[in-house]
Amino acid sequence: MNKKRLFIRSAIAVAVAASSTSAFAAGFQLNAQSATGIGRAFAGDAVIADNAAVMARNPAAMALFDENAFSIGFESITTMIEVKDASYCGTICNATSEQFRNPVDVQDTDDVGGTSIAPNIHLIMPINEKFAVGFNAYSNFGTKTEFSDDYAASEYGGLTDVMSFNLGIAGSYRLNDQWSFGAGVDVIYGQGTMKRTASDKVMLVGGQDLLNVDGADGIAVGFNVGTVYELDENNRFGFSYRYSPEFEAKDDKGQTITLPLPDIAEFSGFHKIEDTKFAVHYSVQYIGWGAFDQIGFDNLQDSVLKGAYNKPYEWQDGWHYSIGGTYYLNNNWTLRTGYMYDTSAQDELTSISVPDSDRQWLSAGVTYHIDQKSSIDFGITYLMGDEVSVSEETAIEGVGTLSSVTATTQANAILMGLQYSRSF
């Protein structure tokens, strides 16, 4: 096989690997279970149990309900991503030709983010004083970035638009007045569109589509367990653990990408101050992004590699630390606020298409109680990310560096949620 054909096939394989992380398991973990949670930065969400959405964070908390509870809503996620001070080098950076050797300054861009909508629905049904069951659907992971068609480092930009959807069934058991336990099964469906085009600085394949996947999807199964301890009617604690499986997705060409998803553990507390209208609550959440060490792929069409290439990512475990407060103003209105510090999943290896960093959440929300049985929730969060220095390259052993880019990225976001809840 001639060197040109090998080079083109290798470039396509690398483009698939470079795009996959933003597809299904980006550092942008979605907290999209409820508008109530958005309004308090999800502080205490594994134990507060003010509506049916709590089952998404801790199945044991269903034992806190003595009648059927239903919630339905949606969250909008608007990302504001800036990529600046970028320098791009095409194939091959140490080539003799001046055209390929010199880095190119890339114009700053601040319009690569986008808006995604994540719906959610939850239903809890107590069977008796001991048992309850629940069903829900929501999203745990997702991201969207879109660079302009003329972006100079196009094989690092392109379009990434991905969302996962979690279908769950769970049950809870109340052991006594203090302890409750729960467990559930999660069916995770993921889908996404990813497009990458080689820059004209990439020798032999400049201007060609390296990746054009529309509607890659797959299904995986996980589980979750949890417990609640009630000290008294005003003080309680919750702990939950969610196992996330290795996820396999296939596009319409039959190409298969295998991604490890992170396990999640959370501890929450809720404390209503006696004889007041105030409550404080908090959460510590662990996200096992350290499992995301590489992407495996197979069945690449017309590729001599046939799955032999695995791109390293070497992500690190993440943590969320959140604290919030609730003020029960009167029978009609409940006010809440919260703050979260959220650590980055990326460590030394960073990315332009999935900009990630340590983040801070500033949240506020309100509940309007229509009557004793129904309510409407609104929550809003402004998420502030740090600036991060990015250095990426596309390389193949035995061929060399195809291209590289350095830049500074910053990703902020606005999360808004609206939700209707009813007990019956």
C-alpha positions as CSV (number, residue, x, y, z in Angstrom):
1,M,0.0,0.0,0.0
2,N,1.4,3.4,-0.9
3,K,2.4,6.0,1.7
4,K,-0.2,8.5,0.6
5,R,-3.1,6.1,1.2
6,L,-1.6,5.0,4.5
7,F,-1.3,8.7,5.5
8,I,-4.9,9.5,4.7
9,R,-6.3,6.5,6.5
10,S,-4.2,7.2,9.5
11,A,-5.4,10.8,9.6
12,I,-9.0,9.7,9.5
13,A,-8.4,7.3,12.4
14,V,-6.8,10.0,14.5
15,A,-9.7,12.4,13.8
16,V,-12.2,9.8,15.1
17,A,-10.2,9.4,18.3
18,A,-9.8,13.2,18.8
19,S,-13.5,13.7,18.5
20,S,-14.9,10.9,20.6
21,T,-14.3,12.3,24.0
22,S,-16.5,15.3,23.4
23,A,-19.1,12.9,22.0
24,F,-20.2,10.9,25.0
25,A,-18.1,11.4,28.1
26,A,-16.9,15.0,28.2
27,G,-15.9,16.8,31.4
28,F,-19.2,18.6,31.1
29,Q,-21.2,16.4,33.4
30,L,-24.8,17.6,33.3
31,N,-26.7,18.2,36.5
32,A,-30.1,18.3,34.7
33,Q,-32.4,16.4,37.1
34,S,-34.5,19.3,38.4
35,A,-35.1,23.0,38.4
36,T,-35.2,22.9,42.2
37,G,-31.6,21.6,42.2
38,I,-30.4,24.2,39.8
39,G,-31.7,26.9,42.2
40,R,-29.5,25.7,45.1
41,A,-26.4,24.4,43.1
42,F,-27.6,20.9,43.9
43,A,-26.6,21.3,47.5
44,G,-28.3,18.6,49.6
45,D,-30.1,17.1,46.6
46,A,-29.5,13.5,47.7
47,V,-31.7,14.0,50.8
48,I,-33.9,17.1,50.7
49,A,-36.8,15.3,49.0
50,D,-39.0,18.4,48.3
51,N,-40.2,16.8,45.1
52,A,-40.0,13.5,43.1
53,A,-36.7,14.5,41.3
54,V,-34.8,13.4,44.4
55,M,-34.9,9.8,43.2
56,A,-32.4,10.7,40.4
57,R,-29.8,11.5,43.2
58,N,-30.7,8.9,45.8
59,P,-33.3,6.1,45.4
60,A,-33.5,5.7,49.2
61,A,-35.0,9.2,49.5
62,M,-38.2,7.8,48.0
63,A,-39.0,6.4,51.4
64,L,-39.5,10.0,52.6
65,F,-42.8,10.3,50.6
66,D,-46.1,9.1,52.0
67,E,-48.1,9.8,48.8
68,N,-47.6,9.7,45.1
69,A,-45.3,12.4,43.8
70,F,-44.8,13.6,40.2
71,S,-42.4,16.1,38.6
72,I,-41.8,17.2,35.0
73,G,-39.6,19.9,33.7
74,F,-36.7,20.9,31.5
75,E,-33.3,22.5,31.8
76,S,-31.6,24.8,29.2
77,I,-27.8,24.8,29.1
78,T,-26.2,27.7,27.3
79,T,-22.4,27.5,27.0
80,M,-20.2,30.6,26.3
81,I,-16.8,29.4,25.1
82,E,-13.9,31.5,24.2
83,V,-10.8,30.3,22.4
84,K,-8.0,32.9,22.2
85,D,-4.3,33.3,21.6
86,A,-4.3,30.2,19.4
87,S,-1.3,29.1,17.3
88,Y,-1.7,26.3,14.8
89,C,0.9,24.2,13.0
90,G,0.1,21.9,10.1
91,T,1.7,18.8,8.7
92,I,4.5,18.3,9.4
93,C,5.7,20.9,11.9
94,N,9.4,20.1,11.2
95,A,9.0,19.8,7.5
96,T,11.5,21.4,5.1
97,S,8.7,23.4,3.4
98,E,8.1,26.8,4.8
99,Q,4.4,26.4,4.1
100,F,4.1,23.6,6.6
101,R,6.7,24.5,9.2
102,N,5.6,27.9,10.4
103,P,2.9,28.2,13.0
104,V,-0.2,30.2,12.1
105,D,-1.9,32.6,14.5
106,V,-5.6,31.7,14.7
107,Q,-8.3,34.4,15.1
108,D,-9.9,34.5,18.5
109,T,-13.4,33.1,18.7
110,D,-16.1,33.4,21.3
111,D,-19.1,31.8,19.5
112,V,-18.4,28.1,19.7
113,G,-20.8,27.4,22.5
114,G,-24.5,26.6,22.0
115,T,-27.8,25.9,23.8
116,S,-29.1,22.4,24.6
117,I,-32.4,21.4,26.2
118,A,-32.5,18.6,28.7
119,P,-36.0,17.4,29.8
120,N,-36.7,15.4,32.9
121,I,-39.6,13.5,34.4
122,H,-39.9,11.6,37.8
123,L,-42.7,9.5,39.4
124,I,-42.6,8.1,43.0
125,M,-45.4,5.7,44.2
126,P,-45.4,4.5,47.8
127,I,-46.8,1.0,48.0
128,N,-47.2,0.9,51.8
129,E,-45.4,2.3,54.8
130,K,-42.2,0.2,54.0
131,F,-41.9,0.1,50.2
132,A,-42.0,2.6,47.3
133,V,-41.1,2.4,43.6
134,G,-40.2,5.1,41.1
135,F,-39.6,5.7,37.4
136,N,-37.8,8.6,35.8
137,A,-36.0,9.9,32.7
138,Y,-33.3,12.6,32.5
139,S,-29.8,13.4,31.2
140,N,-26.5,12.9,33.0
141,F,-23.9,13.8,30.3
142,G,-23.8,16.1,27.3
143,T,-22.0,18.9,25.5
144,K,-22.2,21.1,22.5
145,T,-19.5,23.1,20.7
146,E,-19.5,24.3,17.1
147,F,-16.7,26.2,15.4
148,S,-17.1,28.1,12.2
149,D,-16.4,26.4,8.9
150,D,-13.3,28.6,8.3
151,Y,-11.7,28.0,11.6
152,A,-8.0,27.6,10.9
153,A,-7.4,24.6,13.2
154,S,-10.5,22.9,11.9
155,E,-9.6,19.3,12.8
156,Y,-9.6,20.4,16.4
157,G,-12.9,22.3,16.2
158,G,-15.8,21.3,14.0
159,L,-19.2,20.3,15.5
160,T,-19.8,18.3,18.6
161,D,-23.4,17.9,19.7
162,V,-24.1,15.1,22.1
163,M,-26.6,14.2,24.7
164,S,-27.2,11.1,26.9
165,F,-30.6,10.1,28.3
166,N,-31.1,8.0,31.4
167,L,-34.2,5.8,31.9
168,G,-34.5,4.6,35.4
169,I,-36.6,2.3,37.7
170,A,-35.9,2.2,41.4
171,G,-37.3,0.9,44.7
172,S,-36.9,1.9,48.4
173,Y,-37.3,0.2,51.7
174,R,-37.8,1.8,55.1
175,L,-36.1,-0.3,57.7
176,N,-37.2,1.9,60.7
177,D,-37.7,5.5,61.7
178,Q,-34.1,6.3,61.0
179,W,-32.8,4.2,58.2
180,S,-34.0,3.8,54.6
181,F,-32.4,2.0,51.6
182,G,-32.9,2.1,47.9
183,A,-31.6,0.7,44.6
184,G,-32.3,1.2,40.9
185,V,-31.4,0.2,37.4
186,D,-30.4,2.7,34.7
187,V,-30.7,2.2,31.0
188,I,-28.5,4.9,29.3
189,Y,-29.1,5.9,25.7
190,G,-26.6,8.2,24.0
191,Q,-26.6,9.9,20.6
192,G,-24.5,12.6,18.9
193,T,-23.3,14.3,15.8
194,M,-19.5,14.9,15.2
195,K,-17.9,16.6,12.2
196,R,-14.3,17.4,11.6
197,T,-12.6,18.7,8.4
198,A,-8.8,18.8,7.9
199,S,-7.2,22.2,7.7
200,D,-5.5,23.1,4.4
201,K,-2.3,22.9,6.4
202,V,-2.7,19.1,6.8
203,M,-0.7,17.7,4.0
204,L,-2.4,15.4,1.5
205,V,-5.9,15.6,3.1
206,G,-6.3,19.3,3.5
207,G,-9.9,20.4,3.1
208,Q,-11.3,16.9,3.2
209,D,-13.8,15.5,5.7
210,L,-11.9,13.5,8.3
211,L,-15.1,12.7,10.3
212,N,-18.8,13.1,9.5
213,V,-20.8,11.1,12.0
214,D,-24.5,11.9,12.2
215,G,-26.6,10.0,14.8
216,A,-24.1,7.6,16.3
217,D,-25.9,5.9,19.2
218,G,-25.8,3.1,21.7
219,I,-27.4,1.7,24.9
220,A,-25.7,0.6,28.1
221,V,-27.0,-0.5,31.6
222,G,-25.9,0.7,35.0
223,F,-27.3,0.8,38.5
224,N,-27.5,3.0,41.6
225,V,-27.9,2.4,45.4
226,G,-28.4,4.7,48.3
227,T,-29.3,5.2,52.0
228,V,-30.9,7.9,54.1
229,Y,-30.4,8.4,57.9
230,E,-33.0,10.6,59.7
231,L,-31.7,12.0,62.9
232,D,-35.0,13.7,63.5
233,E,-37.7,15.5,61.4
234,N,-35.3,18.5,60.8
235,N,-32.0,16.8,60.3
236,R,-31.1,14.0,57.9
237,F,-28.2,12.7,55.8
238,G,-28.1,10.8,52.5
239,F,-25.5,8.8,50.6
240,S,-25.7,7.4,47.1
241,Y,-23.5,5.6,44.6
242,R,-24.1,5.3,40.8
243,Y,-22.3,2.7,38.7
244,S,-21.8,3.9,35.1
245,P,-20.9,1.3,32.5
246,E,-18.5,1.3,29.7
247,F,-20.4,2.8,26.8
248,E,-20.3,1.5,23.2
249,A,-21.7,3.6,20.3
250,K,-21.9,2.8,16.7
251,D,-22.4,5.2,13.7
252,D,-24.2,4.5,10.5
253,K,-21.0,3.2,8.9
254,G,-20.6,0.5,11.5
255,Q,-17.6,2.2,13.3
256,T,-17.6,1.4,17.0
257,I,-16.3,3.6,19.8
258,T,-15.9,2.4,23.4
259,L,-15.9,4.9,26.2
260,P,-15.7,4.4,30.0
261,L,-18.2,6.5,31.9
262,P,-17.5,7.7,35.4
263,D,-19.0,6.3,38.6
264,I,-20.6,8.9,40.9
265,A,-20.9,9.0,44.7
266,E,-22.6,11.7,46.7
267,F,-23.0,12.6,50.4
268,S,-25.7,15.2,51.4
269,G,-27.0,16.7,54.5
270,F,-30.1,18.8,55.3
271,H,-30.8,20.8,58.5
272,K,-33.8,22.9,59.2
273,I,-33.1,25.4,62.0
274,E,-35.7,24.8,64.7
275,D,-38.4,27.5,65.2
276,T,-37.2,29.4,62.1
277,K,-38.0,29.5,58.4
278,F,-34.4,28.7,57.4
279,A,-32.7,25.5,56.4
280,V,-29.1,24.8,55.3
281,H,-27.9,21.9,53.1
282,Y,-24.8,20.7,51.5
283,S,-23.3,18.0,49.2
284,V,-20.0,16.5,48.3
285,Q,-20.0,14.6,45.1
286,Y,-17.2,12.3,43.6
287,I,-17.1,11.7,39.9
288,G,-14.7,8.9,38.8
289,W,-13.3,10.5,35.6
290,G,-10.0,8.8,36.4
291,A,-11.5,5.8,34.6
292,F,-11.4,7.8,31.4
293,D,-7.9,6.9,30.4
294,Q,-8.3,6.2,26.7
295,I,-10.8,5.6,23.9
296,G,-11.1,2.2,22.2
297,F,-12.4,1.9,18.7
298,D,-12.9,-0.9,16.2
299,N,-14.3,-1.6,12.8
300,L,-13.0,1.6,11.2
301,Q,-14.0,1.6,7.6
302,D,-11.1,1.0,5.1
303,S,-8.6,1.5,7.9
304,V,-5.3,-0.4,8.1
305,L,-5.3,0.2,11.8
306,K,-8.5,-1.8,12.6
307,G,-8.7,-0.6,16.2
308,A,-5.0,-0.8,17.0
309,Y,-4.8,3.0,17.8
310,N,-6.1,4.2,21.2
311,K,-5.8,7.9,22.0
312,P,-4.8,8.6,25.6
313,Y,-6.7,11.1,27.7
314,E,-5.6,10.5,31.3
315,W,-8.4,12.4,32.9
316,Q,-8.6,12.8,36.7
317,D,-11.3,12.2,39.2
318,G,-13.6,15.2,39.8
319,W,-15.3,16.6,42.9
320,H,-18.3,18.9,43.5
321,Y,-18.5,20.8,46.8
322,S,-21.8,22.7,47.3
323,I,-23.6,24.5,50.1
324,G,-27.0,26.2,50.0
325,G,-29.8,27.7,52.0
326,T,-33.6,27.6,51.8
327,Y,-36.0,30.2,53.2
328,Y,-39.6,29.1,53.6
329,L,-41.2,32.6,53.2
330,N,-44.8,31.6,53.5
331,N,-47.4,29.0,52.3
332,N,-47.0,30.2,48.7
333,W,-43.3,31.0,48.3
334,T,-40.0,29.2,49.0
335,L,-36.7,30.9,48.2
336,R,-33.3,29.2,47.8
337,T,-29.7,29.8,46.8
338,G,-26.5,27.9,46.6
339,Y,-22.8,27.8,45.7
340,M,-20.7,25.0,44.2
341,Y,-17.0,24.5,43.5
342,D,-16.6,22.0,40.7
343,T,-13.1,20.6,39.8
344,S,-12.0,19.8,36.3
345,A,-11.9,16.4,34.8
346,Q,-9.0,17.2,32.5
347,D,-5.5,17.3,33.9
348,E,-2.3,17.7,31.8
349,L,-4.0,16.7,28.5
350,T,-6.5,19.4,27.5
351,S,-8.8,20.0,24.6
352,I,-10.2,22.9,22.5
353,S,-13.3,21.1,21.4
354,V,-14.1,20.1,25.1
355,P,-12.8,23.1,27.1
356,D,-12.8,22.1,30.7
357,S,-11.6,23.7,34.0
358,D,-12.3,24.2,37.6
359,R,-15.7,26.0,37.9
360,Q,-17.8,28.0,40.3
361,W,-21.6,27.9,40.4
362,L,-23.7,30.8,41.7
363,S,-27.4,29.7,41.9
364,A,-30.8,31.0,42.9
365,G,-34.3,29.6,42.7
366,V,-37.9,29.9,43.8
367,T,-40.9,27.7,44.3
368,Y,-44.5,28.9,43.9
369,H,-47.0,26.7,45.7
370,I,-50.1,26.8,43.6
371,D,-51.9,24.9,46.4
372,Q,-51.0,22.2,48.9
373,K,-50.7,19.6,46.2
374,S,-48.9,21.3,43.3
375,S,-46.0,23.8,42.7
376,I,-43.9,25.4,40.1
377,D,-40.1,25.7,40.4
378,F,-37.7,28.0,38.6
379,G,-33.9,27.9,39.0
380,I,-30.9,29.6,37.4
381,T,-27.2,29.1,37.7
382,Y,-24.3,31.2,36.4
383,L,-21.3,28.9,35.9
384,M,-17.8,30.5,35.8
385,G,-14.8,28.6,34.4
386,D,-11.1,29.3,34.8
387,E,-8.9,30.1,31.9
388,V,-6.9,27.1,30.8
389,S,-3.8,26.7,28.6
390,V,-4.4,24.1,25.9
391,S,-1.8,22.2,23.9
392,E,-3.0,19.4,21.5
393,E,-1.4,17.5,18.7
394,T,-2.4,14.8,16.2
395,A,0.3,12.3,15.8
396,I,0.8,8.7,14.6
397,E,3.7,6.5,15.5
398,G,5.9,6.0,12.4
399,V,4.3,8.8,10.5
400,G,4.9,11.8,12.7
401,T,3.0,14.8,13.9
402,L,0.2,15.7,11.6
403,S,-0.7,19.0,13.2
404,S,-0.7,20.8,16.6
405,V,-2.4,23.7,18.3
406,T,-1.9,25.8,21.4
407,A,-4.5,28.2,22.8
408,T,-6.2,29.6,25.9
409,T,-9.8,28.5,26.5
410,Q,-12.5,29.6,28.9
411,A,-16.0,28.2,29.3
412,N,-18.8,29.8,31.2
413,A,-22.4,28.7,31.1
414,I,-26.0,29.7,32.1
415,L,-28.3,26.9,33.3
416,M,-32.0,27.6,33.7
417,G,-34.7,25.2,34.7
418,L,-38.5,25.2,34.9
419,Q,-40.5,22.4,36.6
420,Y,-44.0,21.4,37.7
421,S,-44.5,19.1,40.6
422,R,-47.7,17.5,42.1
423,S,-48.5,15.0,44.8
424,F,-51.7,12.9,44.7
